[in-house]
């Protein structure tokens, strides 16, 4: 993912605002961690970082699984 794609994703999160639904990815594990990330948007930075690290771990795991399927 390029930096402009990442920036676009970040804008999408901001534009969605609280209460708006995220489009499902089709992967329950990914959908759950993204829901958790959305839930901490207005929490202190430490809480956001902790959840973002969890999202990162889940996404890395799912990407690694793609090569094994």
C-alpha positions in Angstrom: 0.0 0.0 0.0 1.4 3.4 -1.0 1.5 6.4 1.3 -1.3 8.0 -0.7 -3.5 4.9 -0.3 -2.8 5.0 3.5 -3.8 8.7 3.6 -6.9 7.9 1.7 -7.8 5.2 4.1 -7.3 7.6 7.0 -9.5 10.2 5.4 -12.2 7.5 4.9 -12.1 6.7 8.7 -12.4 10.4 9.5 -15.2 11.0 7.0 -17.1 8.0 8.4 -17.4 9.6 11.8 -18.7 7.9 14.9 -21.8 5.7 14.4 -21.2 5.1 10.7 -20.8 1.5 9.7 -17.6 0.2 8.1 -18.1 -1.9 5.0 -17.4 -5.6 5.9 -14.2 -7.0 4.4 -15.6 -10.6 4.3 -12.9 -11.7 6.8 -14.4 -12.0 10.4 -11.0 -11.5 12.1 -10.2 -8.4 10.1 -13.7 -7.0 10.5 -13.5 -7.4 14.3 -10.2 -5.6 14.7 -11.3 -2.8 12.4 -14.4 -2.5 14.5 -12.2 -2.2 17.6 -10.1 0.4 15.9 -13.1 2.4 15.0 -14.3 2.2 18.6 -11.1 3.9 20.0 -11.1 6.8 17.6 -11.8 9.3 20.3 -9.9 7.6 23.1 -6.4 8.6 24.4 -3.5 8.0 22.0 -2.2 5.1 24.2 -5.4 3.2 23.7 -5.4 3.9 20.0 -1.8 2.7 19.6 -2.5 -0.5 21.6 -5.5 -1.3 19.3 -3.6 -0.3 16.2 -0.8 -2.8 17.1 -3.4 -5.5 17.5 -4.9 -4.6 14.1 -1.4 -4.8 12.6 -0.7 -8.2 14.1 -4.1 -9.6 12.8 -3.5 -8.1 9.3 0.0 -9.6 9.1 -1.3 -13.0 10.1 -4.1 -12.9 7.6 -1.7 -11.8 4.8 0.7 -14.7 5.8 -2.2 -17.1 5.6 -3.0 -16.1 2.0 0.2 -17.9 0.9 -0.9 -21.1 2.6 -4.5 -21.3 1.3 
